[in-house]
Structure formats: structure tokens, C-alpha cells
């Protein structure tokens, strides 16, 4: 049984009236972009469904990314929440995700979905109601805890309690559950609401390991894939390269793992990217260093997220992403 869909609130006329308003929104105002949501949902739904099942969570939570991000791994909100599940950076880090200038696992559909399942399970265990848990997901568990302590310290934790207390919540959270159930109605049966069900291959891939600081265009070349396809499979690599100082796994299109391994071994080293360490000399700025090594300032800043460009310290070590072939001739003073 899907516990979220078993809520008695589906028999509440005031709640269902708001749900129907959102059904109207998804089928009229959103009609120009909702097909893209459905297409992306079809791509990821196998991954999401299996993760929810593994954590014994309601399958209807598969529709949560519809309203959070339109199922876009690279979605960014006005509040800087990121990814399918719209995690804020502190929450993501608390769930063990890496969030740096080079790697942002909030954008990784697998890693973020696993984290979302863990987080949702923890919220339900605490609040004992999916409506309260989802309100906490949207507005933060601290806000819901304070609300319950202040207005309903002895009340049973039920979905109806959320409905009774929601006037104390922000507007976005007040609308969150009706909006979600409206999306469940439409995305759960798109053809009956005027949308063609998209034909979409599932999110599938081969996983390969690469050395540190490998650029995605090199991975695309070695796997004989389009750059856009590799970026689509690996949105967590924010700057288009894997991080320095460690091997990581990357995804290539299904069936191309062995092809990648063969081709990668044949790529000349000067066509790969690596990192060198540069010691800041007197008078140098990031712009000077970027020109010296023939790289961009944004790439320098991404590789050195803790460096304050206006306060470079003489003798400080700067990590520079360069092709291996430049290591020999791109040295200070050359």
C-alpha cells in the first residue's frame, strides 16, 4: 500500500479543491513545459522507483522531483537549492554528499536520489505523517518541530494536523501538498490530461574509472560519444572535469565501457588534462597565472575554491588544471 496515497485528506473537500486547482495549473498554465518534465521523469523513474522501493518508501514520492525541479538534475532555485531533489548545500553535506566548486553531488541523479530517500525516511520516522514530513522537507524540519511544539505539543501526528496548522507555514509550504497531489494526478495519467506519454530510454550507463583531473570531453572522445551525452550522464562534475588527486568513476553510454577503456589508452598524454602546482610569486594575480598556463580564470577558481583572488599570498600554492603536455614548458619564468 502506498501510504501517501492512503491519506484520509483525499476525502477532505477543501484539500481536494486545492488539488484540483493545481491539476488545472499543470494542464493549462504549465502545458508548454510540462511535457519536458514528463520526458525527464521517464528517463529517471526506474532509478527513482528502485531507490524508493529499497528504502520501503511510498512509490508516489517519485512525483516529488516533478514539482521540485521538473526532474532536471541541474535545476537551481532562487534560494540556491540544487538538483532533482532541490537540496540546500548544508543539508546535502549533512547527508554525506560532496558539494565543492568541482563536484556537486546534488546534481548527481543517483547520489541525490539515495540521499533524498534517506532524508525522507528520517523525516517520516520523526513526524509519523507524510504530510508533516513533506512540509519539513520543503520548509526545513526545524520549522515544523517548532510549529508542533508551540501549537500542538500533545496532538497525534497526522496528515490532518498539517492541514490544520499550515496557516503558520510559509506560502510555498502551504501550497506544497496540493501542488504535489495535483502533479500526481496529471503525471500519473498524462494521456487522460492531454499529454502524450513520451518514449524515453531509461537512465542506463556503463561505469568506468578515470585518473584524477580528466575532462569530460576526453571521456566523450574515448567513448565515441557526444560531449552533451557525457555531460548529461555526469552532471555532478560542475566544471566539466573530474577532481584532482583521486580516481573517480564516470558514466559512459551503456555498452561503451570496454570501448572507452581501449580508446583512452590510445589518447596521447598531451591531450589529457592534469594538474600542476604553482607557487605564487610577488605581484602575481590569478589572471597572470591563467595566462602563464593558458587556462581560464574561472577554471583556476574552480580548482582552488578556498583561494581569495584579491588576497593571494606570496608563496601560496595554486592548483592549475593544464594538459599534461604543457607541464614541461609552462613554468614560472619560462
N, C-alpha and C positions, 0 to 999 in steps of 0.2 A: 504494500500500500504506500502511495506517495503521501507522506504526512502533510506536506504543504498544501496539496490539493484537497486534503480531507478536512481542511479548516471549516469550522461552522460559520465563518464570516462569509462564505459563499452563499449563505441563506439570509444574509443581512441586506436589506433593500438599500440602505444608504451607502454601504460599501460597494455593492454591485452597480449602483447608479454611477459612481465614480469610475469603476472599472469600465463601464460602457462608454463613458466619455473618452477614456484612453483608447478603447477599441476604435472609436471614431477618429482619434488623432492618428493612430497607426495606419488607418486605411484611407485617410484623406490628406491631412497636412504633411504626413511623412511619406506619402506614396512615391515621391521622386527618389528618395534614398533608401527606403526600407528594403527594396529588392537586394541592394548591396549587403545589408545586414543579413538577410536570409542566405545569400550566397556564401558569405564568410562563415555563418553558423554551420552550414552544411559541410564546409571544409573541416571545421574543428569539432563537430559534435561527437564523433567517435571517440576522440581523445577525452573530451569533457565527460561524456557519459560513462566511460570506463573508469575514470578517476572518481566520479561521484559514487559509482557502484562499489568501488574498492573501499571507500570510506563510509559506506552504508548511509548515504545522504539521499534526499529526495531527487529523483531524476528531473523534476520540474525546475530545479536550480540551473539547469542547462540554459534557461532563458534569461538568467541574470546578466550575462555579458551583453545581451541584446540591448538592455536599457542602460548598462554601464558604459559601453564602449562601441556599440554597433558591431561587436565581435572583431574590432581592429586591435591587433597587438601593439600598434604604435600610437594609439589614441592618447592624447594628453588633455586633461581637463583644465579649466581656469585655475583650479587650486593645485595644479601640477600632480594630480593623480595620473598614473600611467598604466597602460596595458589593457588586456581583455577585462581584467577584474578591477581595474582602477585603484591600485594600491598607492597610498602615500609612501614616501621613502622611509620614514621611521617604522611604519607598520611592516613594510616589506623586509627591512633589515631585521626586525624583531622576529620574523618568521624564517630567517636564515637566508634570505635572498641577497645576492650581490647587487649593489647599486653604486656604480662608480662612473667616471667620465667615459670609460671604455666599455664597460659591461653593465647592462641594466636588465636583470632577470625578470623585472616586472613585464618586460616586453617579450619574454620567452613564453610561448603558449603552454609548454609542458610544465616548466618550473612554476609559473604563476598559477596554473590550474591546480597543481598539487598543493601549493601554499594556500590557495583560496579554499580548497576542501578542508584542510586542517583548521583554518581560521573559522570557517562556517561551523564546523563541528564543535569547536571550542565555544563559540557564541551560543549555539543551541544547548550545549551542556550547561552553560551558566544560566541562561534565561528561560529554558524549558518551554519555549514558544518560538515558532518560526517567525512570527510577525515581529516579536521583540528582538529576536536575533538579527533579522534583516534590517530593522531600524538601527540596531547597533552597528551593523556592517556599514550602513550608509552614513550615519552621523557620528560614529565612534562609540565604543562600549562605555566609556566613562560618562558620557552624557546620559545614556539610558540608565546606568546604575544610579546616578544622582536623581534622575526623574523618579525612579521607583522608590528610592529611599525617602524622598520628600513627599510624594503624593500617594504612594501605595505600598507602604512597607510591609503590610500584612496580607495583601491581596494575593490570591493564587496567580501564578504567571501564566497568562492565557493570551491567545490572539486578540480576544475582545478587549483585554486590558490595554493593549497597544492602541486600539481604536478609541478607547475612552480617554487615553492620556495624550493622544497625538497632537492635540492643540498646543501642547507645551514644546513641541518639537519644531525645528526649522521647516520652512515651506517645502524644501526639497524632500525631506524625510516624511513629511505628512503625505506627499504625493507618491512616495516610493512604492508602497504596496499596491495601490490601484494601478499605477503605471506598469508594474511588473505583471500583474494579472491580466491587464489589457494586452501586453506583449505575448503572454502565454496563450491567450485566446487566438490571436492573429497568427503568430509564428507557429503555433501548434497545428494550425489547419489553414495554411496560406491560400490554398486554391479556393476555398469557400469564401475568402475575403478579397478575391480579385487579384491574387498574386500567383504567378506561375512558379511551381516548385523548381528551383534551379537544379540542373545536373552538375554535380561537382565531385571531383575525385576526393577521397579522404586525405587528411593530413598524414602523409607517409614519407619515409625517407630512409636512407642508409646513414649510419653514424660512423664517422672516421675521426681519427686523431691527427692533430697537426702540431708542429712545433710552435713555440711562442711567436707572437707578432706576425702572424700570417694574415695577409689581406684577403678579403672575400673575393676580389677579382681574380686572384691567383687560384683560389679554390674553384671558382667558376671555370677558369681555363682548364684546370686539371681534370675536372669532371665533365668537361664539354657541355656546360650548362650556361644559360643566360645569367648575367650578373643579377638581374632582377629576381630570378628564381632562387639563387643562393641567398640573397638578402631577405627574401620572403621566408625562407626556411630558418634563417638565423637572425631575426630582428634584434636579438639581445646584444649583438656586437654593434654598439652605437656609432662608432667611428669607422665601421667597415673593416675592422681588423681585430684579430684576437689579442688578448692582453700579453704583455711581456712576462718573461721569467717563469712561464709554466706552459706545459702542454694542455690543450683543451680539446674537447670533442666538438665537431661541427657536423651539420647535416647537409647531405647532398641528395639529389633526387633518387627515389627508390630504384635500385638496380644499378646504380653508378658508383658504388663504393669501391669495387675492385678496379674499375676504370680509373677512378681518381688516384688510387694508390700507384698504379702503373705510370700514369702520366705525371704525377707530382715528382716522382723520382727523376724524370727526364727534364724538368724545368731547370734552366741554368740558375745558379745561385744568385746572380746579379739581377734576376727578375723576381726574386722573392723579397720580402721585407723583413728586416730585423731591427734591433735597437742598439744604439751605441750610447755611451755615457760621455757627456760633455761637462767640463769644469768651467764654470762661469769666470771669465776674465774681467778685469776692470773696464768699465764703460760699455759692457755688452748688455743688450736687451734681447727679449725673445725674438724680435724682428731680425736683429743681427744674426742670431743663431739659426733662425729659419732660412735666411739667405745662404748662410755658410753651408748648410747641409741640404739645401734645395728641397725643403719641406714647407708646409704651410704653418702659420702661427696657430690656427685652430687645432691642427694635429699635435703641435707641441704642447698646447694647453691641455688637450685631452690626455696625453701621455704623462702629464705632470699636474694632476688635479689639485695638489696641495700648494703648488707654487703661486705666489702672488706676483704677477708680471711687473708691477710698478715697484716692487721691493726685492729685486733679485740680489742675492748676497754673493759677493765675490768669493769664489771657492765652492759655491754650491754645486751640486751635481744635477744636471738636467738629462733626462732620458729622451733620446731623439729617435723617432722612427725613420729609418732610411733603408734603401735597398742594400743588400749585402755588398754589392759591387762598389758602393760609394764609401764603404768603411775605410778602404785603403787610401783614398785620396781626399776625403772630406774631413780634414783635421784642422784644428785651430792653427792659423798662421800659414796654411798651405796655399 
